């Protein structure tokens, strides 16, 4: 007899009890998205947990337009190793580990991460289908007494790019 892991059990209970109007799934999806984020931040995960959770229903609708990026970011920000490695396995993404990420010596990149690239502070805005991060730097502007930001540069950065940059810096060169 198979025993569900805590995260699968948690998601199953939420799926069966989230309620919501049968004519509008918005409330149901929002509740489950919150539960998924809690699980990504706090629960221990095992290989295959996402496959089991997906048997409950179409979680693409639950996760919304951000898909797995939102729960991946939640897991990375909470340093939930078991969760982010399971998500990487499921979405078949090689992790991108950069230096000085969000004031940590080294860390995984996720949507919202800040790190230094080409001498600029950049922010990860998305990932493409090849597992590379789209990163942007901004200049700050003021208009009508309000601060705003304007896109300065956009970069596409992968794990190999980070490694090459690290090697160049270690050898005294610039990336």
VENGI-V116729 format. One record per pair of residues at least 12 apart in sequence whose C-alpha atoms are under 7 Angstrom apart, sorted by the first residue. I is the first residue (numbers start at 1). J is the second residue. D is the distance in Angstrom with one decimal. If there is no record, write none. Layout:
I J D
I J D
This chain:
7 39 6.1
7 43 5.9
7 44 6.8
7 45 6.3
8 49 6.2
8 52 6.8
8 53 5.9
11 53 6.8
14 32 6.6
15 32 6.8
18 31 6.4
29 62 4.5
30 62 6.9
32 62 6.4
33 62 5.7
33 63 5.6
36 71 6.9
37 71 5.5
37 74 6.3
40 71 5.8
40 74 6.1
40 75 4.8
40 83 5.7
41 74 5.7
41 75 4.9
41 78 5.3
41 80 6.0
42 80 6.9
44 82 5.9
44 83 6.7
45 82 5.0
45 83 5.2
45 86 6.9
46 82 6.6
46 86 6.7
47 86 5.7
69 111 6.8
72 84 5.8
72 87 6.5
72 110 7.0
73 110 5.2
73 111 6.0
76 108 6.9
93 131 5.6
94 131 6.7
95 108 6.5
95 159 7.0
96 108 5.6
96 109 5.7
96 158 6.4
96 159 4.6
97 109 6.1
97 159 6.8
98 162 6.1
100 115 5.7
100 116 7.0
101 113 6.6
101 114 5.7
101 115 4.7
102 114 5.2
102 115 6.3
110 124 6.5
111 124 5.0
111 125 5.3
111 126 5.7
112 124 5.3
112 125 6.2
118 175 6.6
120 137 6.7
121 137 6.1
122 135 5.8
122 136 5.1
122 137 4.5
123 135 5.2
123 136 5.4
123 137 6.5
124 136 6.6
131 158 6.9
132 156 6.2
132 157 5.4
132 158 4.4
133 156 5.6
133 157 5.2
133 158 6.2
134 154 7.0
134 155 5.7
134 156 4.6
134 157 6.4
135 154 5.7
135 155 5.1
135 156 6.2
136 151 6.9
136 153 5.6
136 154 4.4
136 155 6.2
137 151 6.2
137 152 5.4
137 153 5.2
137 154 6.6
138 150 5.4
138 151 4.6
138 152 4.7
138 153 7.0
139 151 6.5
139 152 5.8
